[in-house]
Structures are given as structure tokens and as C-alpha cells.
């Protein structure tokens, strides 16, 4: 159950990133494109680890995104909230 919820939250975060990348083609993004692209890769890797039952030890898991979001993204970023939730759920598996 917890695993399914985490997968769902990660997929929502990926979809939000994809939507923002599409929007960035027509207007100046508030969030660096390279962050979005990198975080999408991290989230896909998290999904692969969960789906393949190849979870790393907690100390070795991907856990960089929240720090970057909090340090350099706009405070009211709904995408940032979704990504941080996905990372948190992943870390708690």
C-alpha cells in the first residue's frame, strides 16, 4: 500500500515536470530547465528502483532535490511541493 502511494506520488511529480517543460517552450520559466530535466531523471530512477525491488540503503538513495528546491526555487512552487513529497515518500519506504 505504501509502495503504491509512493509510485503514484512520483508519477504525479513527473507529470508536473513534463507539463512545466512544455510550458517553458512558450514562456520564460521561473524554475531552471536543467533542474527540471535532472529531477525528472531522478524521479524515473526512483520509480525503477521501486518497481524492480532494487531499493538502495537509505543513506545511498537519491535525496538531493528538496535541498535544491528550498534553496533556489520560488517559495510558492507547486511543482516543488510535488517533487519534495515524492522524495519524502521514497525515502520513507
URVEN-V221002 format. One record per backbone hydrogen bond with DSSP energy under -0.5 kcal/mol. NH is the residue of the N-H (numbers start at 0). CO is the residue of the C=O. Records with the same first field share a line. If there is no record, write none. Layout:
BEGIN
NH: CO / CO
END
This chain:
BEGIN
4: 0
5: 1
6: 2
7: 3
8: 4
9: 5
10: 6
11: 7
12: 8
13: 9
14: 10
15: 11
16: 12
17: 13
18: 14
19: 15
20: 16
21: 17
22: 18
23: 19
24: 21
25: 22
26: 22
34: 31
35: 31
36: 32
37: 33
38: 34
39: 35
40: 36
41: 37
42: 38
43: 39
44: 40
45: 41
46: 42
47: 43
48: 44
49: 45
50: 46
51: 47
52: 49
53: 48
59: 56
60: 56 / 57
67: 63
68: 64
69: 65
70: 66
71: 67
72: 68
76: 73
77: 75
80: 76
81: 77
82: 78
83: 79
84: 80
85: 81
86: 82
87: 83
88: 84
89: 85
90: 86
91: 87
92: 89
END
